[in-house]
């Protein structure tokens, strides 16, 4: 059993003007050949899960390339072309294959394509032929298009948000592939879509109606009624005409009742659309909450509009501006992506003071820079290791990084951003969350996996950014106008299809 494995993972935000380059991928990783196997085996990643199954099955694994970038603006087409070209070269040099296990995000846009993941799978299918089993893992925020469904035999999405089941998703992906190759099956792909986009900051699988929906899907699997299921809520800041919105996919016996399960789950998803509401406070209100907080734990101000996991730039100093305007005495910490400020901090040196201009270096349309006198507290190479629970043990790289102190405020100034919801994002740089009255996290929901335990209270703040929860405030041009929340088509009825 000869299986190709590879990965191309990036979530695109159409409203971020900064393109994602090969360098952005290199900040997290680009692995080829043997290095891919060495770095991914026995890790809690999608490829770790895929390899766990393939190794146990005694498969001959042929790696091509694994590329992973944090979310950001659309990817430069040359990066996509390079990945496809390199993988096709590996396919041609190692034919024939029995299967391919591919790790993708599913909401990736390039400078020339709306559906990069569909394109990748289509090119692989052309090269591998119709009989090779292609099985692909996806983020829960994937935009599963017709082209993806047409070119992958199996599609498995995360069951968790905050995402913590990277390994399990890879495991499911490879298991379906291996089972078909070893013993055959009668599984069909059943799916239904609902024309809705909801902000990723408004739900979690940890509780609430969306969490119950996922649990009910798991019960169908545990009860042997279906083989696998995924519920996708497309990345809401992806402005593409091929938007799938919300989608339920089930793999089950072609002759069984899976059609009704798909329709039931999708109808419930549609009916709960109104519950996906952002409940936010003004930054000033959160500062006042932090001033009243004497618990010894921080108040978390969630700046989800500048969430780097949702593809915003992370360059907003909006909260810093409000802290300085109010003159609040609270001890606060916040991150800002700002390359010129990092360079200046390295010139000024540790312990010295300088005049800094912070923020709005990547997207000056949404926020303004803040001028402040700051002391350089520490300088770093930006590398740290996640503490988890998500992707514990994985290394991350923020590029050159400085901690600046502006009065009672510590600003973590980075070259790029990754994993802002992991406590080591702060701790590694000397910012111990428990020593602050207010901490700013630029994420939508991912931070909950670690920070619900650490924070006294959590507030989403009204702030500008490319990942604003108010989708009606953003300049959408391609998502069809009948999608919720741009309109509300009351007569929608979920209709399940069985892929031919
Ligand atoms: Zn996601």
Boltz pocket constraint, residues with backbone or C-beta under 6 A from the ligand:
constraints:
  - pocket:
      binder: B
      contacts: [[A, 139], [A, 140], [A, 141], [A, 163]]
      max_distance: 6.0
